[in-house]
Amino acid sequence: MFLTMVKPLFRNKKFIIGLSVFLFFLLLGILGPVFYKVDPTEMTWDYEQPPSAAHPLGTDTYGRDLLAQLLHGIRSSLYIGFLAAIISLAIGTVVGSLSAVKRGIVDDTLMAITNIVLTTPSILIAILIASYLKVRSIEMVALILGLFQWPWFARAIRAQLMSVMSREYVYLSIMAGYSDLRLVIEDLIPTIATYAFMSFVLFINGGIMGEASLSLIGLGPTQGISLGIMLQWAVLMEAVRRGLWWWFVPPGLAIVAITASLLVISTAMDEVFNPRLREE
């Protein structure tokens, strides 16, 4: 079944291009720091140097190697994106599934909470929470972002699962005495697997963009390095005004390339699995 679902994707050029770009940056983040063993926090006297043999992407105001920062930053930003996506997907799946199965007051309560979170400007809430935390680890930033991405996904899978609940095989499972948990895992979740994966891709995208946004205003991780933190330091030191392009261009391009590749992957999956968009 898995191969039947995957094969059409690899006939789609958009999916192949998007996946290739994303895998490139994923491998760069995973393997880059392993092969380029330079401490991104080490300060030297070679400050604000343009790209050279000693520093392929130059250095910042404190003489720190920007290639090392970029490689570690890609790893951290992807980690935040994946972690935020897992949190959002888990919350959305639980809320949407419970609403579809339980109905009644449980459904009304969960959807009321979902609507409240959905209509709340999530980035502003994330800013408020982050501003009250003096120490923000990478995991904490991912948690903050993941807690506010799930409402649209919960509403979407609730609608899909409620239509599935009317099918005969679901009635047979209910008559057979399936518990709600078993019903959700065995009969309902498999029907939304494709949509869940598409949403997971978008959640990763949202996590990476959210971290960059928080970091640019000084509310990103206080530990480690990320693409957003690299841009924050470039802004603080006026790298754009002073023409230090090697400081802000690489992380900016990395963010654009990663997020664009994820959007292309999501669009390609929609074209393949959505009957209304599928090419004849």
N, C-alpha and C positions, 0 to 999 in steps of 0.2 A: 504493500500500500504506500509506504514511504517513497519507494522508487517511482511509483506511478505518479505521485505528486511532484517529485523533484525533476523528473525528466523534462516536462514542458518548460520549466524555468531556464534550463540550459540551452534551449532553442531561442530564447529571447536575448537579443543583443544588449538591450539596456541592462538586464540583470547581470550578464557576464561582465560588462564594463564596470558597473557599480560594485559588484562583488570583488573584481580584481583590484580596484582602487582601495577598497576597504581592507582587503586582506594584505595589501602592500603596507598600509599604515599599521595594521595590527601586528604584522611580523616585525616592522620597524620598531614598534614600541616594546615588543617582547624580546627580540634578539639584539636590537641596537645597543642597549646598555651592557649587554653581555660581551659584545665584541669591541665596543668603544668604551674602554674602562677608564673614563675620566670623571672625577668627582664634580658634579654640577655646582656644588657649593664652594669649591676651593677658590680662594681669591689669589690673584697674582698681580704683578706690576704691569702686565700687558693689558691695561684697561682701554676699552673702546677701540680695539684694533679691528680693522676690516678682515674679511676672510683671508686666510693664509694657510701655508702648509702646516704650521703648528696648531692653528685653530681654524678648521675648515669653514665654520660659520662665524668667525670673529669672536669678540668678547664684549661683555657689558661694562658698565661704569666701574664695577668692582673687579674686573679682570677675570670673571667667571666664563668658562667655555660655553658658548651658546649652542653648539651642536650637542654637547652632553645634556644641557638643559632641555633642548628640543626632544631628544630621545626619551628622557625620563618624563617630560611633560606629556608626550603622546601616550605613554604607558599609563600615567596617572589619570589623564582625561578619559581615556577609554575605560579604565577601571571604574571611574565615577559613573560614566554612562551606562555600563553594564549593570552595576550595582543598583543604580536608580531605576533602571528598567525592570530588574527582577522584583524590586519592592513594589513598583507601580503595577506590574503584571499580577503579582500575588494578591494585592489588595483588590484590584479590579475584578479578578476572577472570583474571589470569595464573595464580594458584595453582589456582583451580577448573578452568580449562580444561586446564592441564597434567596435573592429577590425572585428569581424565576421559579424556584422550587417551592418555597414557603408560601408565597403570595400573602394576601391579607395584611395584617398590621406589620409583619416583618418587612414585607415588600415596601409598604408605605413609609416606614421609618428609615429603611436603608436608602430609598430613593430621595427622601427629604434631605438626609445627610449628604448624599451625592450631589443634589442640586445646589446645596449651600456651598460645598467645596467648589463646584463647577463655576458658580457665579462669583466666587471670591477671586480677586486678582492674585493668583498664586505667587507671582514673582515678588509682589509687595509683602505677602506673608512670609515668604522665604527670607526676604531682606530683614524683616523685623526679628525673626527667630535668630538668624545669623548674627545680627547686631548685638544680641544679648549674650552671645557665647564668646568668651574671651579666647578660648582655645577651640579651633575647629579642625578636626581631623578630616582626612579625605572621606572616610566612612560617614562621618557626621554630615558633611555637605551632601553626599549621595542620599542619605536618609531624608534630609530636608527637601531635596528636589523630588525624591520618589514619593513622598507623602502627598504631593499635590498634582501629580500627572494622571492619576487613574480614573477620574470621574467619567470622562467621555467613553472610555473603554468599558467601564462597568455598565453604563446605559446601553451601549451597543450590544454587548453579549447577553444582557438581560432580554433585550428584544429578540435576539436570535434564538436563545434557549426557550423562551416562552412559546415560540412557534414550533420548536422541536418537541416540546412537552405534549403536543397534541397528536403526535405520531403513534402508530399502533405498537411499535416495539417498545416504546416508553411505557405505554399502558400495561403491556405484558410484564415488564420489569416491576412495575408498581404492584400488580396483582400477585407477582411471585414473591413479594415481601421484601424487595430491595430497600435498604436504608437510604436516606437522603444522600449520604456520602457516597455510597456505592453507585447510586443512580447517577450522580454528578460525574464521578470518575469514569464509569464504564460506558454510559450512554450519552451524556451531554457534552463533556469536555472534548471528546474526539471530533465532534461536529464543528467546533470552532477553532480547531488546531491551526488551520491556515491563517485565519483572521488574527489569532493570538500572536502568531509569529510576525505577521505584518506590523501589528501594534508594538511588539517588542522592539522591532527595528526603529520605529518612530520614538519609542521611549528612550532608546540609547541616544538618538539624535537630540531629544529634549534635555537629557542629562548633560551632554557635552556642552550644548549651548547655554544651559542654565548655569553651569559651573563657570564658564567664561564670563557670563554677565555678572555673576556675584563677585568674581575675582577682579574684574575691571573697576568695581566700586569699592574694592578693599574688603570684601566680605567672603572671600573664598577660603580655601584651606590655609591654616596658619602653619602647617607642617608640610614639608615636601615641596615639590615643584609641579606645575601643570601648565598647559598652554595658556590658560587664562591668567595665571600668575606672571608668566613671561610678558604678556601684553600689558599687565598692570605695571610692572617695573619699567617697561618701555615708555608708558604714558607718564609715569611719575618723573622719569629722567628726561622727558621731552625728546625722546629719540626721533620722533617724526619731524619736529621743528628743526632739529640739528642734523637731519639727514643720515642718521644711523640706520639705514634700511635693513641691514643684516640682523638687527635686533627684533624688529616687529614684523617684517615680511614673512619669514619662515613659519612662526607660530600662527600667523593670520592665514596663510595659505593652507597650513595643515588643518586648521579648524574648518575652513571652507571646503576643502577637498573631502574630509571625512564626513561632514554633515551632508554635503551634496551627494556623495556616493550612497549614503543611507537612504536619502530621499529617492534616488534613482532605483535602488533595490526595492523599496516599498511600492513605487509606481509600477515597476515591472511585474511585481507579484500581483498587484491589483489587475493589471492587464491580462495576466495569465489565468487567474482564478475567478475574476468577476465576469460572469457570462455577458453582461451588458457592454463590457469593454473589450471582450475577447475578439480578436480579428477572425473573420470568416476564412 
